Amino acid sequence: MRAVRFAEYGGPQVLRVDEVDEPHAGVGEVRIAVRAAGVNAVDWKIRAGYMSEQMPLPLPFGTGVDAARVVDEVGEGVAGVRVGDAVLGSGSATYAEHAVLTTWVLKPEGLSFEEAAGYPVPVGTAVRILNQLAVQPGQTILVSGAAGGVGTAVVQLAVARGATVIGTASERNQDHVRSMGATPTIYGDGFVGRVREIVAGNIDAAFDIAGAGVIPELIELTGDPSRVLSIADYSAPEHGAAVASPGGDAVAALTEATRLFTEGRFHIPVERTFALDEASDAQGASAGGHVAGRYIITVS
């Protein structure tokens, strides 16, 4: 089968489409014939070698963690899903014609495989960080970097939980943020003042999604560094803020998001799709940021 791999760390150009043996579902796993795979920041960070010390890899290594399509192989010990079921979930080496998933949920009717493939990492991250700061109904939160995949998920999940949301985004993505039920504002110089014009008191919680060096400003807006959480700026603890904790219940997170989708309250738009042999372009575009929603690899 065809799969996207890299034999050395580096820029997007190190990605190549190789012929490899098909994987098979092990205990507690399912295999899918991939229709679509999500392009996540973690994909290109791993490929670039940013995580090589924490997570050394046997090279060549397949890329991608999220995907969606129909189950074609069920591993031992798996219940609640069978061959022929449409699913979305996470595993490894998902930029490929077949991939093994370790976590998954059934895909709702009406949700395209392309959109579904963009859910797992953003949704899991969004639910985890909202839970970490215990966002409650009636609170006001700020999402710095509200237009990308994770930001889009955080905004909609927070709105669904009864929070008031302010989201920073580029000029071209203001309507996208507004369409999700949030109040948009432009990021960059002076954004603290712009947020203060929207809400007079302190923000209850602030989430740094983009890693744009705004931790001090978010602390100013909350008045409490313990109410600021970043998924991308590892200097946050130097200011008394926190970096998001790993883990979380991925299945519960996807179950919440797919339920909201069926209720018409959750949607992560697909800004652009790329063919398997365009994976380097997809990861390059992802690293460039400023996307409203998700980039997706389509396989077959």
Secondary structure, DSSP 4 states (H G I P E B T S, - for coil): -EEEEESS-SSGGGEEEEE-PPP---TT-EEEEEEEEE--HHHHHHHHTTTTTTS--PSSEE---EEEEEEEEE-TT--S--TT-EEEEEEE--SBSEEEEEEEEEPPTT--HHHHHTSHHHHHHHHHHHHHTT--TT-EEEEES-SBHHHHHHHHHHHHTT-EEEEEE-GGGHHHHHHTT-EEEE-STTHHHHHHHH-SS--SEEEE-S--S-HHHHHHHHS-GGGEEESS-TTGGGGT-EEPPS---HHHHHHHHHHHHHTT-----EEEEEEGGGHHHHHHHHHH---SBEEEEE--
